[in-house]
Amino acid sequence: NKNDEGNPLLSPEVLAHDRVKKVPLSNQAEFLQSLGVTNSEGKPRPGMKSKLRQCQKFVEVVGTLVEKAKNGDNDPTASDPENSFS
């Protein structure tokens, strides 16, 4: 389609499925390699993909709690349904 030429939303780079995802914890973190979760390229070792996701989710949750605490929230878990223990 001639109208699609030059449209940055239709470029191969944007349409590709191998985009870099924003995650709170880099796969390249040295301690993840030391623990055997990732290899030297930052890719999960066999059987460790779910452990890597678990580590990333943990950092995301703790980061949110830290930000809430820094902003003066006296009970940073009060409105967080993920922290419901019932």
Backbone torsions as a table, in degrees:
resi	resn	phi	psi	omega
1	ASN	NA	125.5	-176.3
2	LYS	-64.3	-32.4	179.9
3	ASN	-69.6	-18.9	-178.1
4	ASP	-82.9	-12.6	-178.4
5	GLU	-62.8	132.5	177.9
6	GLY	81.3	-1.0	178.8
7	ASN	-77.4	113.9	-176.6
8	PRO	-64.7	-21.8	179.7
9	LEU	-74.3	-15.7	-178.9
10	LEU	-107.8	9.8	180.0
11	SER	-69.9	153.4	179.7
12	PRO	-58.2	-32.9	-179.3
13	GLU	-64.6	-38.0	-177.7
14	VAL	-79.0	-34.7	-178.6
15	LEU	-77.0	-17.8	-178.5
16	ALA	-64.6	148.5	-179.4
17	HIS	-91.7	1.3	-177.3
18	ASP	-102.5	40.4	178.3
19	ARG	-70.0	154.6	176.8
20	VAL	-77.2	125.9	179.8
21	LYS	-88.3	148.0	174.1
22	LYS	-84.4	118.4	177.1
23	VAL	-131.9	148.9	-176.5
24	PRO	-73.7	-12.1	-177.1
25	LEU	-133.3	119.0	-177.9
26	SER	-69.3	137.1	174.7
27	ASN	-63.3	-19.3	-179.0
28	GLN	-83.0	-2.1	-178.4
29	ALA	-55.8	128.8	-175.1
30	GLU	-59.8	-37.0	-177.8
31	PHE	-67.4	-29.0	176.5
32	LEU	-66.2	-36.3	176.5
33	GLN	-69.0	-42.0	-179.7
34	SER	-63.3	-34.7	178.8
35	LEU	-79.3	-9.6	180.0
36	GLY	84.0	16.1	179.1
37	VAL	-80.3	-41.1	179.2
38	THR	-123.3	163.1	176.3
39	ASN	-93.9	-173.8	-176.9
40	SER	-65.8	-17.4	178.3
41	GLU	-92.0	-1.8	-179.3
42	GLY	85.2	8.4	178.8
43	LYS	-91.4	145.2	-179.5
44	PRO	-62.2	138.9	174.9
45	ARG	-71.4	160.5	179.5
46	PRO	-54.2	130.3	179.4
47	GLY	80.5	3.7	-176.0
48	MET	-113.2	5.4	-178.4
49	LYS	-61.1	-44.3	-179.4
50	SER	-68.6	-33.2	177.5
51	LYS	-66.4	-39.2	177.5
52	LEU	-63.1	-44.7	177.7
53	ARG	-62.2	-38.7	178.6
54	GLN	-62.7	-43.9	178.3
55	CYS	-63.0	-42.0	179.9
56	GLN	-65.6	-40.2	179.0
57	LYS	-66.2	-40.4	178.2
58	PHE	-58.9	-47.1	-179.8
59	VAL	-64.5	-37.5	177.9
60	GLU	-62.8	-46.6	-178.6
61	VAL	-65.7	-47.6	-179.7
62	VAL	-64.0	-39.9	178.3
63	GLY	-60.6	-40.7	177.5
64	THR	-63.7	-43.5	179.2
65	LEU	-64.0	-39.6	178.2
66	VAL	-64.0	-44.3	179.4
67	GLU	-62.2	-42.1	178.4
68	LYS	-63.4	-41.9	179.5
69	ALA	-65.3	-39.2	178.9
70	LYS	-65.7	-29.1	-179.2
71	ASN	-86.1	8.0	174.7
72	GLY	88.9	11.7	177.7
73	ASP	-72.7	114.2	-177.0
74	ASN	-65.9	-32.8	178.8
75	ASP	-128.9	83.5	-174.2
76	PRO	-64.4	-14.8	-179.8
77	THR	-94.6	-6.3	-172.6
78	ALA	-57.2	-42.5	-176.0
79	SER	-104.7	15.5	-177.8
80	ASP	-101.5	104.9	-177.5
81	PRO	-64.4	-22.0	179.3
82	GLU	-69.8	-19.6	-179.3
83	ASN	-99.5	17.4	177.8
84	SER	-77.8	126.0	-176.9
85	PHE	-102.1	6.5	-179.3
86	SER	-92.7	NA	NA
